[in-house]
Structure formats: C-alpha cells, structure tokens
C-alpha cells in the first residue's frame, strides 16, 4: 500500500474538542500512512442491542468524538495538508435516530418523540435494508476530518470549522483526498464520525452511524495560501450498485436559504408519506440517509430555490 511505515491511532486517543494545545498522539512525516480506529458518533452510547430508551439518557456532550491528534513534521501555518482516504472498514452494524431538539426540522418532530433504528450490515453487503421495500447503497466515509484551529481554547466538534471537522461530506470516500488549511504548527489532524451511508444534507442530524477503521495517507503542501477552507478531490466513480432508475425531486422556494431548504425537505417527507407509505419519522430518517440537497438557483433575488432529490432505484 505504501513504502512508508504505517502508524496507528487507537480508540483511547480520543478527544471531544478541537484545541491547538491538545498533545499529539503521533508524529509523522509527509507521505506517511496512519490507521485510525474510531468509535461511532455516539461514543459507544448506542449499542447493537439498544432500544429507543437509550436516547433518553443520551449525553450530547459525549457525541462526535474525534481521534488523534497527529502532528505532521514541517507543517506550518500557510501550508495545506492533503489527506488521502486509502481505505475504510465499517462495523457490521450501525444506527440512525431522531434525537429530540436536533436536526433541520427539529421543532416539527416533537410529537413523534425519539426514534432509533439499528441497521444490520452483513459482511460483504453492498446494500442496507431500510425496510422490506427500500434498500440504500453502502458508501462509507468519515463525517469528521480536520486540523486544529488557530483560536485559543476548546471548540466543540459538532459544528464544522474552516479547518474542517464535522463537514459530513459524503463524497470524501475511499480514493478521495481532503485538502485542509494548516493553521498551527504540525497541523494536529484528527478524525471520526464514521458513516455507512448519508444523503447530502444529513437533514435529521444523523446518518447511518458506524464505528470505522480508516487508513489515511498524509501529504504536506508548502505555501498553499489558496487553501483557506477545506477542498476535496474525488476520483471517477465506480459503477453504481443499483441500476439508475431516475430521481424524484421537490423544490423549496423562499427568500431565506435555510427556510427554502426546510420547504424542500418538508415536501419530500410529504411525498414519501403519501406515495411510499412511510410514517413521518421514517420519511425524515430516510431523507437523512438517501436524499440529496442541492442549490437549484441562488441568483434570482429575492427568492432562492433548493431541491431535495431521492433516487428511485432504492424502492424495490
């Protein structure tokens, strides 16, 4: 895989905040490969045999842990760190949930209460069964990859930062490369939040959350001032697991981008409830793991148009 040594970050190399003063657990050079053994986003609070009762005692301050940090020799502010995703190995089970007070439509799903779905992922499986009629292609990625920010103090891991973090970008999967701006000596890279599948937007706040073993290769790019936010590069995509059956989309129109997004998702939920016989809670979770949000237009002021798109091949 690589002529360089392979280093390892263990599950006990865990931290809950971004902080430039976190001590590094490894020191590596440009070109080195590091494997990361990451707990799921619940930090072990949700287990394979958990019921919805586990959400009643869920501690959000323990959620979204990251693992590291890794110090990269010669990395300095103004450089960029390329992180190539060499390999991803997900656990054989995962979970999704509606967590009260969390997600794009949090205020609209109070009556439904907490909901928990445990996914079984057999070895070699390429599809996740949502129910007997709906299957989702497995496409693993790390929701969180980032380097330490330059600001002093602790910064929570749930919001993304300009130095990366919890960006939840489903396109940065195996073979892709994430490019991060270095803001502190050594970069101090950490990662976590494994997902087996997710739609663009992760609208209910939760994807198919899994434990993940990740193999990453680091490359330092000196004097990369053009990298001021996370960038990423993707290879050509392999043939899809399911044959293309077209898509169905709903549009949200509003002068506020966030409200336009909510309108698009509300409309998709309405379609899934009416035409696909799902409960509202099921439809919301399906949107989070299978529906992609896109900007249809952002120039015809005062209104913006956001689309929510679902692939029809998931319906069997």
TAVEN-V180305 format. One record per pair of residues at least 4 apart in sequence whose C-alpha atoms are under 6 Angstrom apart, sorted by the first residue. I is the first residue (numbers start at 1). GAP is how many residues later the second one is. D is the distance in whole Angstrom. If there is no record, write none. Layout:
I,GAP,D / I,GAP,D
This chain:
4,28,6 / 6,27,5 / 6,28,5 / 7,27,5 / 8,26,5 / 8,27,5 / 8,28,6 / 9,27,5 / 10,27,5 / 11,26,6 / 11,27,6 / 13,54,5 / 13,55,6 / 14,52,6 / 14,53,5 / 15,50,6 / 15,51,6 / 16,49,5 / 17,137,6 / 17,138,5 / 17,139,5 / 17,140,5 / 18,130,6 / 18,136,6 / 18,137,5 / 19,129,6 / 19,134,6 / 19,135,5 / 20,128,5 / 24,45,5 / 24,46,5 / 24,47,6 / 25,43,6 / 25,44,6 / 25,45,6 / 26,44,5 / 27,43,6 / 27,44,5 / 27,45,6 / 28,44,5 / 29,43,5 / 29,44,5 / 30,188,6 / 30,189,5 / 30,190,5 / 31,187,5 / 31,188,5 / 32,185,6 / 32,186,6 / 33,183,6 / 33,184,4 / 34,181,6 / 34,182,5 / 35,179,5 / 35,180,4 / 36,177,6 / 36,178,5 / 37,176,5 / 38,154,6 / 38,173,6 / 38,174,5 / 39,4,6 / 39,172,5 / 40,153,6 / 40,170,5 / 40,171,4 / 41,22,6 / 41,23,4 / 41,152,5 / 42,4,6 / 42,21,5 / 43,20,6 / 46,4,6 / 52,63,6 / 52,64,5 / 66,124,6 / 66,125,5 / 66,126,5 / 67,123,5 / 67,124,5 / 68,122,5 / 69,119,5 / 69,120,5 / 69,121,5 / 70,118,5 / 70,119,5 / 71,115,5 / 71,117,5 / 72,114,5 / 73,113,6 / 75,110,6 / 75,111,5 / 75,112,6 / 76,109,5 / 77,105,5 / 77,106,4 / 77,107,5 / 78,145,6 / 78,146,6 / 78,147,5 / 79,103,5 / 79,142,6 / 79,143,5 / 79,144,5 / 79,145,5 / 80,100,5 / 80,101,5 / 80,102,5 / 80,141,5 / 80,144,6 / 81,98,6 / 81,99,5 / 81,138,6 / 81,139,5 / 82,96,6 / 82,97,4 / 82,136,6 / 82,137,5 / 83,94,5 / 83,95,5 / 83,134,6 / 83,135,5 / 84,93,4 / 84,132,6 / 84,133,5 / 85,89,5 / 85,90,5 / 85,91,6 / 85,131,5 / 86,88,6 / 86,89,6 / 86,129,5 / 86,130,5 / 87,87,6 / 87,127,6 / 87,128,5 / 88,125,6 / 88,126,5 / 89,123,6 / 89,124,5 / 90,121,6 / 90,122,5 / 91,119,6 / 91,120,5 / 92,29,5 / 92,30,6 / 93,26,5 / 93,27,5 / 93,28,5 / 94,24,6 / 94,25,5 / 94,114,6 / 94,115,5 / 94,116,5 / 95,22,6 / 95,23,4 / 95,24,6 / 95,113,5 / 95,114,5 / 96,20,6 / 96,21,5 / 96,110,6 / 96,111,6 / 96,112,5 / 97,18,5 / 97,19,4 / 97,20,6 / 98,16,5 / 98,17,5 / 99,15,5 / 100,14,6 / 101,5,5 / 102,4,5 / 103,100,6 / 103,101,4 / 103,102,4 / 104,99,5 / 104,100,6 / 126,11,6 / 126,12,5 / 127,8,6 / 127,9,5 / 127,10,4 / 127,11,5 / 128,7,5 / 128,8,5 / 129,6,4 / 130,4,5 / 130,5,6 / 133,182,6 / 133,183,5 / 134,180,5 / 134,181,5 / 134,182,6 / 135,179,5 / 136,178,6 / 138,58,6 / 138,59,5 / 139,57,6 / 139,58,5 / 140,55,5 / 140,56,4 / 140,57,6 / 141,32,5 / 141,53,6 / 141,54,5 / 142,51,6 / 142,52,4 / 143,23,6 / 143,25,4 / 143,50,5 / 143,51,6 / 144,21,5 / 144,22,4 / 144,47,5 / 144,48,5 / 144,49,6 / 145,20,5 / 145,45,6 / 145,46,4 / 146,17,6 / 146,18,4 / 146,19,4 / 146,43,6 / 146,44,6 / 147,16,6 / 147,40,6 / 147,41,5 / 147,42,4 / 148,40,6 / 149,34,6 / 150,33,5 / 150,34,6 / 158,8,6 / 160,4,6 / 160,5,5 / 160,6,5 / 160,7,5 / 162,67,5 / 163,18,6 / 164,66,6 / 172,4,5 / 176,57,6 / 176,58,4 / 177,55,6 / 177,56,5 / 178,53,6 / 178,54,4 / 179,51,6 / 179,52,5 / 179,53,6 / 180,50,5 / 181,46,5 / 181,47,6 / 182,5,5 / 194,16,5 / 194,17,6 / 194,18,5 / 195,13,5 / 195,14,5 / 195,15,5 / 196,12,5 / 197,11,5 / 197,92,6 / 198,9,5 / 198,91,4 / 198,92,6 / 199,89,6 / 199,90,5 / 199,91,4 / 199,92,5 / 199,93,5 / 200,92,4 / 200,93,5 / 201,92,6 / 202,86,4 / 203,85,5 / 204,84,5 / 207,82,5 / 245,67,5 / 245,68,5 / 246,66,6 / 247,63,6 / 247,64,4 / 247,65,5 / 248,61,6 / 248,62,5 / 249,59,5 / 249,60,4 / 250,14,6 / 250,18,6 / 250,57,6 / 250,58,5 / 251,13,5 / 251,55,6 / 251,56,4 / 252,8,5 / 252,9,6 / 252,11,5 / 252,12,4 / 252,53,6 / 252,54,5 / 253,7,5 / 253,51,6 / 253,52,5 / 254,6,5 / 254,49,5 / 254,50,6 / 255,47,5 / 255,48,4 / 255,49,6 / 260,46,6 / 261,45,6 / 264,43,6 / 264,44,6 / 269,14,5 / 271,4,6 / 272,4,5 / 272,11,6 / 273,4,5 / 273,5,5 / 273,6,6 / 278,4,6 / 278,5,6 / 286,4,6 / 287,4,5 / 291,18,5 / 291,19,5 / 292,16,6 / 292,17,5 / 293,14,6 / 293,15,5 / 294,12,6 / 294,13,5 / 295,11,5 / 296,9,5 / 296,10,5 / 297,7,6 / 297,8,5 / 298,6,5
